[in-house]
Structures are given as structure tokens and as C-alpha cells.
């Protein structure tokens, strides 16, 4: 079994890659909402955005585990996007305008990723 370590071992490159993928994927889905739905551009932006959002969710799942046990990190990395896409599929299927759900989901992920990308340095910790 792997030993448990603090989150200091998460490479900054992984964190930045997840944030950039989330920002670009979310922006792609928002832009696709404003394009004609039967156009070729929307047909390219939606799958590209989905791939980038999946990559961002996978990287986030890898960062959620604070252990050096690689199998556990990969399991959570796969489980997080699976869970998110499952819930997203249920919400999208129940909505009257699925493209609006796509745009809202993309906007939320894009804004959160953009805010985290602009955040510099670790958050200060409160101590007693």
C-alpha cells in the first residue's frame, strides 16, 4: 500500500493543465450555444469542449486523492468525470432546452477554472 502524504506533491503543471482545459472547454460550449445548432462549427466545438472538460475533470480527480498510491488516484480520476457526466446527462435529458444546459455547464466550469487560473500562490491557512 502507498503511504499517505500531503497534497504538496501535486505538480503545478497538472493543476494548470486542468484549469486551462476547463477554461477552454467551458468557453467552447458557451460559444457553441451562440452558433447555429446545425452548423459545422457547433459540431466541432461541442465534442472538443467535452474532451477538454473530461480532461479537466480527470485531472481534478487525480488531485483529489492525497496519497501516492497511483491506482487509487487513477480510479478517482476516472470516477469523477463518470459521475459528473452521468448527472449532467440526467439534467440535460430532463431540460426543455439541452443547448442551454450545455452553455450553463460550460459557463460554470469555465468561470471556476478561470478564477482558479488567475489565483496566484497557495491560499493562506488560518492557525491558532
C-alpha positions as CSV (number, residue, x, y, z in Angstrom):
1,X,0.0,0.0,0.0
2,X,1.1,3.5,-0.6
3,X,1.9,5.9,2.2
4,X,-0.3,8.9,2.7
5,X,1.3,12.2,2.0
6,X,0.2,15.8,2.0
7,X,-1.1,17.5,-1.2
8,X,2.2,19.3,-1.7
9,X,3.2,16.6,-4.2
10,X,0.6,17.7,-6.8
11,X,2.6,19.2,-9.7
12,X,1.7,22.7,-10.6
13,X,1.7,21.6,-14.3
14,X,-1.2,19.2,-13.6
15,X,-3.1,21.9,-11.8
16,X,-2.6,24.5,-14.5
17,X,-3.4,22.0,-17.3
18,X,-6.7,21.1,-15.6
19,X,-7.5,24.8,-15.2
20,X,-6.7,25.7,-18.8
21,X,-8.6,22.6,-20.1
22,X,-11.6,23.6,-18.0
23,X,-11.5,27.2,-19.2
24,X,-11.1,26.3,-22.9
25,X,-13.7,23.5,-22.7
26,X,-16.2,25.7,-21.0
27,X,-15.7,28.6,-23.4
28,X,-16.1,26.2,-26.3
29,X,-19.5,25.1,-25.0
30,X,-20.6,28.7,-24.4
31,X,-19.5,29.8,-27.9
32,X,-21.3,26.8,-29.4
33,X,-24.6,28.0,-27.8
34,X,-24.5,31.2,-29.9
35,X,-23.7,29.4,-33.2
36,X,-26.3,27.8,-35.4
37,X,-27.0,24.4,-33.9
38,X,-26.9,22.7,-37.3
39,X,-23.6,24.3,-38.3
40,X,-20.3,22.7,-38.7
41,X,-18.6,25.0,-36.1
42,X,-21.0,23.9,-33.3
43,X,-20.5,20.3,-34.4
44,X,-16.8,20.7,-33.8
45,X,-16.9,22.9,-30.6
46,X,-19.2,20.6,-28.6
47,X,-17.1,17.4,-28.9
48,X,-13.9,19.4,-28.5
49,X,-15.3,21.1,-25.4
50,X,-16.5,17.8,-24.0
51,X,-13.0,16.3,-24.4
52,X,-11.4,19.3,-22.7
53,X,-13.9,19.2,-19.9
54,X,-13.3,15.5,-19.4
55,X,-9.6,16.1,-19.2
56,X,-10.1,18.8,-16.6
57,X,-12.4,16.6,-14.5
58,X,-9.9,13.7,-14.8
59,X,-7.0,15.9,-13.6
60,X,-9.2,17.2,-10.8
61,X,-10.0,13.7,-9.7
62,X,-6.2,12.9,-9.7
63,X,-5.7,15.9,-7.4
64,X,-8.4,15.0,-5.0
65,X,-6.5,12.0,-3.7
66,X,-3.8,12.9,-1.2
67,X,-1.9,9.6,-1.5
68,X,1.0,8.4,-3.6
69,X,-0.9,5.2,-4.3
70,X,-1.3,5.6,-8.1
71,X,-4.1,3.1,-8.6
72,X,-6.3,5.0,-6.2
73,X,-5.6,8.3,-7.9
74,X,-6.4,6.9,-11.3
75,X,-9.6,5.3,-10.0
76,X,-10.8,8.6,-8.6
77,X,-9.6,10.3,-11.8
78,X,-11.8,8.1,-13.8
79,X,-14.7,8.1,-11.4
80,X,-15.1,11.9,-11.1
81,X,-15.8,12.5,-14.8
82,X,-18.0,9.5,-15.0
83,X,-20.1,10.8,-12.1
84,X,-20.3,14.4,-13.4
85,X,-21.2,13.3,-16.9
86,X,-23.8,10.9,-15.6
87,X,-25.5,13.7,-13.6
88,X,-25.1,16.1,-16.4
89,X,-26.8,13.6,-18.8
90,X,-29.8,13.3,-16.5
91,X,-30.2,17.1,-16.1
92,X,-29.7,17.6,-19.9
93,X,-32.2,14.9,-20.7
94,X,-34.8,16.5,-18.4
95,X,-34.3,20.0,-19.7
96,X,-36.6,21.6,-22.3
97,X,-33.5,23.3,-24.0
98,X,-30.5,21.0,-23.8
99,X,-28.2,23.5,-25.5
100,X,-28.9,26.0,-22.7
101,X,-27.8,23.3,-20.2
102,X,-24.6,22.8,-22.2
103,X,-23.9,26.6,-22.2
104,X,-24.7,26.9,-18.4
105,X,-22.5,24.0,-17.6
106,X,-19.7,25.3,-19.8
107,X,-20.0,28.8,-18.2
108,X,-19.8,27.5,-14.7
109,X,-16.8,25.3,-15.3
110,X,-15.1,28.0,-17.4
111,X,-15.6,30.7,-14.7
112,X,-14.4,28.4,-11.9
113,X,-11.4,27.3,-13.9
114,X,-10.6,30.9,-14.9
115,X,-10.8,32.2,-11.4
116,X,-8.5,29.4,-10.2
117,X,-6.1,30.1,-13.0
118,X,-5.9,33.7,-12.0
119,X,-5.3,32.8,-8.4
120,X,-1.6,33.0,-7.6
121,X,0.1,31.1,-4.8
122,X,-1.4,28.9,-2.1
123,X,-4.3,30.2,0.0
124,X,-3.3,31.4,3.4
125,X,-4.1,29.0,6.2
126,X,-5.6,30.1,9.5
127,X,-3.7,29.0,12.5
128,X,-4.5,29.2,16.2
